């Protein structure tokens, strides 16, 4: 495996570090505002920090998936929610580049990579989270196009200009008969409702209701009835990116905690001189390093065009749990100051918690791992 950071990659990481330093002071204000400034998205896009692995013909930079992951971690050090602009950009950008008609991809993918717009992904539903292969949303042919009816839950529901939406087009059972569409969210018959989430509030998660929303035939993505299979391939990439996203938030919290425990004294000694304080932080360093290597290996496998579904599932359940546990320990290590809401520790903990749920729960990820480790009939 080769995780070399060449000059080109270092340039991206330097640009991402600069963005992170700019956005960190407004992390808590961004949560209160409930929005990520579109100008910030455009700044990221101009530096090639959104989906740089996509081809140049579609606004990308032809970079490695591994480079994209490193960028994601760096941005998340400043604000985990801003890093999600990059994660969703890579996930949806790759889906559109792979499945959309050329003219549709040429219209929307550059808007993603430039930061001009966000395209959300509508897979989950209020009554179907982990059971995403069995949606109640339907699409029926009408007037040379399709009519959508149903409700989807998604990140950036309140801010996205469009969404990739999955609907049942044939009654063929779980995981089959599902078709993907690109839906512009200014069409008739669309209503958005914000979700009062515990964390990641700046991403504007919510529900979008589609009431007889008509789409032209050219908005179809891939082949009818194959949407679920096509999107699952994209999640192998985004799961590794999410792992690095939460690691970035946890790593900067850990660095802040080392600094705090080195300055804070008790019994005439710095807190860091006590094994009871330093050893949990040393364990946290080890766990984050291991989680980072797992995520980077997964992206290296993707770059090498090798199977990585099992490894991606490992990234998705273990990295968010590890990041949450590390931030929790850091909060405790700060004592009463960690419990204050005017510091970013508790917000990072809430933001990371949500990624133990979204984009695949730990239970579903362990199911994927089991099914890739033993014969399917022997797995849960």
PEDA-V405547 format. One record per residue. N is the residue number from 1. PSI is psi in degrees with one decimal (* if undefined). D_LAST is the distance of its C-alpha to the last C-alpha in Angstrom with 1 decimal. Layout:
n=N psi=PSI d_last=D_LAST
n=N psi=PSI d_last=D_LAST
//
This chain:
n=1 psi=145.3 d_last=31.9
n=2 psi=111.3 d_last=34.7
n=3 psi=28.9 d_last=34.7
n=4 psi=135.8 d_last=38.4
n=5 psi=99.7 d_last=40.0
n=6 psi=-177.5 d_last=42.9
n=7 psi=-39.9 d_last=45.8
n=8 psi=-45.3 d_last=44.2
n=9 psi=-41.8 d_last=41.0
n=10 psi=-34.8 d_last=43.1
n=11 psi=-42.6 d_last=45.0
n=12 psi=-41.4 d_last=42.0
n=13 psi=-36.3 d_last=40.9
n=14 psi=-42.0 d_last=44.4
n=15 psi=-39.4 d_last=44.4
n=16 psi=-38.0 d_last=41.1
n=17 psi=-37.3 d_last=42.5
n=18 psi=-43.9 d_last=45.5
n=19 psi=-44.3 d_last=43.5
n=20 psi=-41.3 d_last=41.5
n=21 psi=-31.3 d_last=44.8
n=22 psi=-38.9 d_last=46.2
n=23 psi=-20.7 d_last=43.3
n=24 psi=-43.1 d_last=42.5
n=25 psi=-23.7 d_last=45.5
n=26 psi=14.3 d_last=44.5
n=27 psi=-49.0 d_last=40.8
n=28 psi=-35.7 d_last=41.3
n=29 psi=-36.5 d_last=43.8
n=30 psi=-36.3 d_last=41.4
n=31 psi=-43.5 d_last=39.0
n=32 psi=-37.2 d_last=41.9
n=33 psi=-27.3 d_last=43.0
n=34 psi=29.0 d_last=39.5
n=35 psi=149.6 d_last=40.1
n=36 psi=123.7 d_last=40.2
n=37 psi=124.6 d_last=43.7
n=38 psi=-31.2 d_last=43.9
n=39 psi=-34.2 d_last=46.5
n=40 psi=-41.3 d_last=44.1
n=41 psi=-44.5 d_last=41.7
n=42 psi=-35.8 d_last=44.6
n=43 psi=-45.3 d_last=45.6
n=44 psi=-43.1 d_last=42.1
n=45 psi=-40.2 d_last=42.3
n=46 psi=-24.6 d_last=45.8
n=47 psi=1.5 d_last=44.6
n=48 psi=28.5 d_last=41.8
n=49 psi=6.3 d_last=39.2
n=50 psi=115.6 d_last=37.0
n=51 psi=52.2 d_last=34.9
n=52 psi=-12.3 d_last=37.2
n=53 psi=-12.0 d_last=34.9
n=54 psi=158.2 d_last=35.9
n=55 psi=150.2 d_last=38.8
n=56 psi=-31.7 d_last=42.3
n=57 psi=-21.1 d_last=43.1
n=58 psi=16.9 d_last=40.7
n=59 psi=-0.5 d_last=41.9
n=60 psi=-165.6 d_last=39.7
n=61 psi=8.6 d_last=40.9
n=62 psi=35.9 d_last=39.0
n=63 psi=171.0 d_last=37.6
n=64 psi=152.3 d_last=34.5
n=65 psi=-35.3 d_last=31.2
n=66 psi=-40.8 d_last=31.6
n=67 psi=-41.9 d_last=34.9
n=68 psi=-41.3 d_last=33.3
n=69 psi=-42.0 d_last=30.9
n=70 psi=-38.9 d_last=33.8
n=71 psi=-44.1 d_last=35.7
n=72 psi=-45.7 d_last=32.9
n=73 psi=-41.9 d_last=32.9
n=74 psi=-44.3 d_last=36.7
n=75 psi=-39.1 d_last=37.0
n=76 psi=-19.7 d_last=34.5
n=77 psi=-29.6 d_last=36.8
n=78 psi=-40.6 d_last=39.2
n=79 psi=111.7 d_last=37.0
n=80 psi=-36.5 d_last=33.2
n=81 psi=-34.7 d_last=33.6
n=82 psi=-36.8 d_last=36.2
n=83 psi=-25.7 d_last=33.8
n=84 psi=-22.1 d_last=31.4
n=85 psi=-41.8 d_last=34.2
n=86 psi=-43.8 d_last=33.5
n=87 psi=-50.8 d_last=29.7
n=88 psi=-30.4 d_last=29.8
n=89 psi=-43.4 d_last=32.7
n=90 psi=-44.4 d_last=30.8
n=91 psi=-55.0 d_last=27.7
n=92 psi=-38.2 d_last=29.8
n=93 psi=-41.3 d_last=32.6
n=94 psi=-37.5 d_last=30.5
n=95 psi=-46.3 d_last=29.0
n=96 psi=-42.0 d_last=32.6
n=97 psi=-31.8 d_last=34.0
n=98 psi=-32.2 d_last=31.5
n=99 psi=-19.2 d_last=31.4
n=100 psi=154.5 d_last=34.5
n=101 psi=146.3 d_last=37.8
n=102 psi=-41.8 d_last=40.2
n=103 psi=-33.0 d_last=42.5
n=104 psi=-43.8 d_last=39.8
n=105 psi=-41.2 d_last=38.3
n=106 psi=-25.9 d_last=41.8
n=107 psi=-36.1 d_last=42.5
n=108 psi=-36.5 d_last=39.5
n=109 psi=-43.7 d_last=38.0
n=110 psi=-27.0 d_last=41.3
n=111 psi=-31.1 d_last=41.3
n=112 psi=-52.1 d_last=38.0
n=113 psi=-27.3 d_last=39.2
n=114 psi=-12.1 d_last=42.6
n=115 psi=5.9 d_last=41.2
n=116 psi=-29.5 d_last=43.3
n=117 psi=168.0 d_last=40.3
n=118 psi=136.1 d_last=36.6
n=119 psi=115.3 d_last=34.2
n=120 psi=176.2 d_last=31.2
n=121 psi=123.2 d_last=27.8
n=122 psi=85.7 d_last=26.8
n=123 psi=-49.0 d_last=23.2
n=124 psi=157.5 d_last=22.1
n=125 psi=159.9 d_last=23.8
n=126 psi=-31.8 d_last=24.9
n=127 psi=7.4 d_last=22.5
n=128 psi=85.7 d_last=19.7
n=129 psi=-80.0 d_last=18.7
n=130 psi=-26.5 d_last=15.1
n=131 psi=53.1 d_last=15.0
n=132 psi=-18.1 d_last=17.6
n=133 psi=5.3 d_last=16.9
n=134 psi=61.5 d_last=18.4
n=135 psi=151.8 d_last=21.8
n=136 psi=-15.7 d_last=24.6
n=137 psi=137.9 d_last=27.3
n=138 psi=156.1 d_last=29.2
n=139 psi=128.0 d_last=31.7
n=140 psi=145.0 d_last=34.2
n=141 psi=138.4 d_last=37.0
n=142 psi=133.4 d_last=40.4
n=143 psi=37.9 d_last=43.7
n=144 psi=11.8 d_last=42.7
n=145 psi=-144.3 d_last=39.8
n=146 psi=149.2 d_last=36.8
n=147 psi=124.2 d_last=36.7
n=148 psi=141.3 d_last=33.8
n=149 psi=125.9 d_last=33.0
n=150 psi=-173.5 d_last=30.5
n=151 psi=139.3 d_last=29.6
n=152 psi=146.9 d_last=27.7
n=153 psi=133.3 d_last=27.1
n=154 psi=153.5 d_last=27.9
n=155 psi=150.1 d_last=29.5
n=156 psi=20.7 d_last=33.2
n=157 psi=-32.1 d_last=33.4
n=158 psi=-12.2 d_last=36.9
n=159 psi=-17.3 d_last=38.2
n=160 psi=148.0 d_last=36.8
n=161 psi=-19.3 d_last=39.0
n=162 psi=171.3 d_last=36.3
n=163 psi=145.5 d_last=32.6
n=164 psi=120.0 d_last=30.1
n=165 psi=141.9 d_last=28.6
n=166 psi=129.8 d_last=25.9
n=167 psi=154.2 d_last=26.7
n=168 psi=127.3 d_last=25.8
n=169 psi=-7.2 d_last=28.5
n=170 psi=141.9 d_last=27.1
n=171 psi=68.2 d_last=25.1
n=172 psi=5.5 d_last=22.6
n=173 psi=177.6 d_last=19.3
n=174 psi=127.6 d_last=16.6
n=175 psi=-5.9 d_last=17.2
n=176 psi=159.1 d_last=20.3
n=177 psi=23.0 d_last=23.9
n=178 psi=133.7 d_last=23.8
n=179 psi=144.0 d_last=26.9
n=180 psi=144.7 d_last=28.0
n=181 psi=151.5 d_last=31.5
n=182 psi=118.8 d_last=33.8
n=183 psi=116.7 d_last=35.4
n=184 psi=129.9 d_last=38.6
n=185 psi=12.8 d_last=38.4
n=186 psi=12.3 d_last=42.1
n=187 psi=160.7 d_last=41.8
n=188 psi=149.3 d_last=42.8
n=189 psi=22.8 d_last=40.4
n=190 psi=129.5 d_last=38.4
n=191 psi=129.8 d_last=38.3
n=192 psi=143.6 d_last=36.8
n=193 psi=125.5 d_last=35.9
n=194 psi=150.3 d_last=35.3
n=195 psi=133.4 d_last=32.6
n=196 psi=72.1 d_last=33.8
n=197 psi=158.7 d_last=31.2
n=198 psi=-37.7 d_last=31.3
n=199 psi=-170.1 d_last=31.6
n=200 psi=43.1 d_last=31.9
n=201 psi=-24.6 d_last=34.5
n=202 psi=-18.8 d_last=36.5
n=203 psi=-4.4 d_last=33.9
n=204 psi=47.8 d_last=34.8
n=205 psi=150.1 d_last=31.4
n=206 psi=-169.5 d_last=31.7
n=207 psi=144.9 d_last=31.1
n=208 psi=122.2 d_last=32.9
n=209 psi=129.3 d_last=33.8
n=210 psi=115.7 d_last=34.7
n=211 psi=99.2 d_last=37.1
n=212 psi=49.9 d_last=38.2
n=213 psi=119.1 d_last=38.2
n=214 psi=139.4 d_last=39.7
n=215 psi=145.7 d_last=38.9
n=216 psi=159.6 d_last=40.7
n=217 psi=-30.7 d_last=39.0
n=218 psi=-8.7 d_last=39.3
n=219 psi=-1.8 d_last=36.8
n=220 psi=137.4 d_last=34.0
n=221 psi=122.9 d_last=31.6
n=222 psi=-154.6 d_last=30.4
n=223 psi=143.3 d_last=30.0
n=224 psi=135.6 d_last=29.5
n=225 psi=-2.5 d_last=25.9
n=226 psi=9.5 d_last=24.5
n=227 psi=-38.6 d_last=24.4
n=228 psi=-43.4 d_last=20.7
n=229 psi=-41.9 d_last=20.2
n=230 psi=-39.8 d_last=23.4
n=231 psi=-33.0 d_last=22.6
n=232 psi=-31.5 d_last=19.2
n=233 psi=-37.2 d_last=21.3
n=234 psi=-30.7 d_last=23.5
n=235 psi=-24.0 d_last=20.9
n=236 psi=-36.4 d_last=20.3
n=237 psi=-50.3 d_last=24.0
n=238 psi=-27.8 d_last=24.2
n=239 psi=-37.5 d_last=21.3
n=240 psi=-36.9 d_last=23.4
n=241 psi=-42.2 d_last=26.5
n=242 psi=-38.4 d_last=25.1
n=243 psi=-45.6 d_last=24.4
n=244 psi=-30.4 d_last=28.0
n=245 psi=-50.1 d_last=29.2
n=246 psi=-30.7 d_last=28.1
n=247 psi=-39.0 d_last=29.2
n=248 psi=-44.5 d_last=32.6
n=249 psi=-39.7 d_last=32.9
n=250 psi=-38.1 d_last=31.9
n=251 psi=-44.2 d_last=34.2
n=252 psi=-33.0 d_last=37.2
n=253 psi=-40.7 d_last=36.6
n=254 psi=-41.7 d_last=36.5
n=255 psi=-41.3 d_last=39.7
n=256 psi=-35.2 d_last=41.4
n=257 psi=-39.2 d_last=40.4
n=258 psi=-44.3 d_last=41.8
n=259 psi=-44.3 d_last=45.0
n=260 psi=-46.2 d_last=45.2
n=261 psi=-19.7 d_last=44.7
n=262 psi=-24.9 d_last=47.4
n=263 psi=-33.4 d_last=49.8
n=264 psi=135.2 d_last=49.2
n=265 psi=151.8 d_last=51.0
n=266 psi=137.2 d_last=50.7
n=267 psi=37.3 d_last=53.0
n=268 psi=22.9 d_last=55.0
n=269 psi=152.5 d_last=52.2
n=270 psi=144.7 d_last=49.7
n=271 psi=-35.0 d_last=46.3
n=272 psi=-13.7 d_last=44.7
n=273 psi=-9.5 d_last=46.8
n=274 psi=129.3 d_last=44.8
n=275 psi=-36.0 d_last=41.8
n=276 psi=-22.8 d_last=39.9
n=277 psi=-47.0 d_last=40.2
n=278 psi=-36.0 d_last=40.0
n=279 psi=-42.6 d_last=37.1
n=280 psi=-33.5 d_last=34.4
n=281 psi=-35.9 d_last=35.7
n=282 psi=-40.1 d_last=35.7
n=283 psi=-39.1 d_last=32.0
n=284 psi=-41.4 d_last=31.4
n=285 psi=-43.1 d_last=33.2
n=286 psi=-45.2 d_last=31.1
n=287 psi=-41.2 d_last=27.8
n=288 psi=-39.6 d_last=29.0
n=289 psi=-41.7 d_last=30.4
n=290 psi=-42.8 d_last=27.1
n=291 psi=-39.5 d_last=25.2
n=292 psi=-45.1 d_last=28.0
n=293 psi=-37.0 d_last=27.8
n=294 psi=-45.4 d_last=24.1
n=295 psi=-41.7 d_last=24.8
n=296 psi=-37.7 d_last=27.9
n=297 psi=-42.1 d_last=26.3
n=298 psi=-42.9 d_last=23.8
n=299 psi=-35.0 d_last=26.9
n=300 psi=-42.0 d_last=28.7
n=301 psi=-41.2 d_last=26.1
n=302 psi=-45.3 d_last=26.4
n=303 psi=-33.4 d_last=30.2
n=304 psi=3.6 d_last=29.9
n=305 psi=40.8 d_last=27.9
n=306 psi=155.6 d_last=25.1
n=307 psi=138.1 d_last=21.3
n=308 psi=17.2 d_last=20.2
n=309 psi=-44.3 d_last=17.1
n=310 psi=-46.0 d_last=15.1
n=311 psi=-37.7 d_last=18.2
n=312 psi=-39.7 d_last=18.7
n=313 psi=-37.1 d_last=15.3
n=314 psi=-44.1 d_last=16.5
n=315 psi=-44.2 d_last=19.8
n=316 psi=-35.2 d_last=18.6
n=317 psi=-34.8 d_last=16.8
n=318 psi=-41.6 d_last=19.1
n=319 psi=-47.5 d_last=22.5
n=320 psi=-38.7 d_last=22.8
n=321 psi=-45.3 d_last=21.8
n=322 psi=-45.2 d_last=24.3
n=323 psi=-42.8 d_last=26.9
n=324 psi=-46.4 d_last=26.8
n=325 psi=-39.4 d_last=27.1
n=326 psi=-46.6 d_last=30.0
n=327 psi=-38.8 d_last=31.8
n=328 psi=-45.1 d_last=31.4
n=329 psi=-38.9 d_last=33.0
n=330 psi=-40.5 d_last=35.7
n=331 psi=-44.9 d_last=36.5
n=332 psi=-35.5 d_last=36.9
n=333 psi=-22.1 d_last=39.0
n=334 psi=-6.1 d_last=41.4
n=335 psi=-139.9 d_last=42.1
n=336 psi=-28.6 d_last=43.7
n=337 psi=-30.0 d_last=44.1
n=338 psi=-23.0 d_last=40.4
n=339 psi=-6.0 d_last=40.2
n=340 psi=141.2 d_last=42.7
n=341 psi=-4.6 d_last=41.6
n=342 psi=5.8 d_last=44.3
n=343 psi=156.2 d_last=42.4
n=344 psi=-5.5 d_last=39.4
n=345 psi=-50.3 d_last=37.0
n=346 psi=-31.1 d_last=35.7
n=347 psi=-41.2 d_last=35.3
n=348 psi=-39.9 d_last=33.3
n=349 psi=-42.3 d_last=31.0
n=350 psi=-39.4 d_last=30.5
n=351 psi=-42.6 d_last=30.2
n=352 psi=-35.4 d_last=27.5
n=353 psi=-41.6 d_last=25.5
n=354 psi=-27.5 d_last=25.1
n=355 psi=2.4 d_last=23.4
n=356 psi=-8.1 d_last=20.5
n=357 psi=-59.2 d_last=19.9
n=358 psi=149.1 d_last=21.4
n=359 psi=23.4 d_last=20.1
n=360 psi=113.7 d_last=16.5
n=361 psi=166.1 d_last=15.3
n=362 psi=-37.6 d_last=14.0
n=363 psi=-43.2 d_last=10.6
n=364 psi=-39.1 d_last=10.4
n=365 psi=-39.9 d_last=11.8
n=366 psi=-31.6 d_last=9.5
n=367 psi=-43.3 d_last=6.6
n=368 psi=-44.7 d_last=9.4
n=369 psi=-45.0 d_last=10.4
n=370 psi=-41.3 d_last=7.3
n=371 psi=-17.8 d_last=7.6
n=372 psi=-1.6 d_last=11.3
n=373 psi=-27.2 d_last=11.3
n=374 psi=167.9 d_last=10.0
n=375 psi=142.6 d_last=10.3
n=376 psi=-36.8 d_last=8.1
n=377 psi=-14.5 d_last=7.9
n=378 psi=-10.6 d_last=6.8
n=379 psi=165.0 d_last=3.8
n=380 psi=* d_last=0.0
//
